[in-house]
Amino acid sequence: MSAKLLVLDIDGTLRPRGEPRVPKENADALRAVQKAGVKIAIATGRCRAEVPAHMLQGIRPDYWICAAGAQVLDRAGSELYTSRMTPEEMYALVDFCEDYEYPLGFSFSDGGYVYLDYPAIRAHEQSAVLDGCLHDGEDQDRHLQDMPFAAFGMLPPQAVARFGEKYGYLGLRFLYYHAQGCDILRPGQDKAVGLRALLDAAGLTAADCVAVGDGPNDTGMLAMAGDSYCMADGEASALAAARHTGPAAAPDGVARLCRALWPEAFR
């Protein structure tokens, strides 16, 4: 295959749901593909600091598309693109979630800080076998250093309409990955925007890229990449956006996909 860049979501794709880390088979397959000359990029809704090294089983990506496209880095950690929430966007979320007692956190450059109800969000993270490097931020002062890339919360879907009645002009988007858990993104914030920034910085085109994902926040990059795969157990929106359906994520779907796309790397 002639692709020069492989872009992969983590949760539900590279790391199957319920697994604490990336399966060794997937990690080994990515190293084989890299050795064959293909660059690897991780594309995740998490900020870079929310991806612990042990989760990746020694994978060393060439690029990172983090915070759902708001933070793009090279292997050395140098910023290629960044976009942050405005104070108005952030304060609107805090005010609304305080009024209704909804748990709320924000993704900053050094990790996730939970501003409202840290125990609830921490318990949800543990139940989903997620390790996101969360901090108790209920002092609500982390944003005084720099603004966050995105937000995350636990609120019923019907609350989004109530938020829109007061703050709809902000254009914030609520992407649900659980019955109540959601990522909260700025207008235009998308993994596709991050992918475009990466391609421009690397001197590549969309045709040079294969993207792999499974969820709603992957749809933009799946549609944009020259070739794309949604895991067979992915969300309907991601399956519709991708050009192909890949294997199920568990137990080692990414490894199986890599072997099918780059057989020469495994000889």
Sequence and secondary structure as in RCSB ss.txt:
>XXXX:A:sequence
MSAKLLVLDIDGTLRPRGEPRVPKENADALRAVQKAGVKIAIATGRCRAEVPAHMLQGIRPDYWICAAGAQVLDR
AGSELYTSRMTPEEMYALVDFCEDYEYPLGFSFSDGGYVYLDYPAIRAHEQSAVLDGCLHDGEDQDRHLQDMPFA
AFGMLPPQAVARFGEKYGYLGLRFLYYHAQGCDILRPGQDKAVGLRALLDAAGLTAADCVAVGDGPNDTGMLAMA
GDSYCMADGEASALAAARHTGPAAAPDGVARLCRALWPEAFR
>XXXX:A:secstr
   SEEEE TBTTTB TT SS  HHHHHHHHHHHHTT EEEEE SS GGGS GGGGTT   SEEEEGGGTEEEET
T  EEEE    HHHHHHHHHHHHHHT  EEEEETTEEEEEE HHHHHHHHHHTT    EEE TT  GGGTS  SE
EEEE  THHHHHHHHHHGGG  EEEESSSSEEEEE TT  HHHHHHHHHHHHT  GGGEEEEE SGGGHHHHHHS
SEEEE TTS HHHHHHSSEE   STTTHHHHHHHHH GGGG 
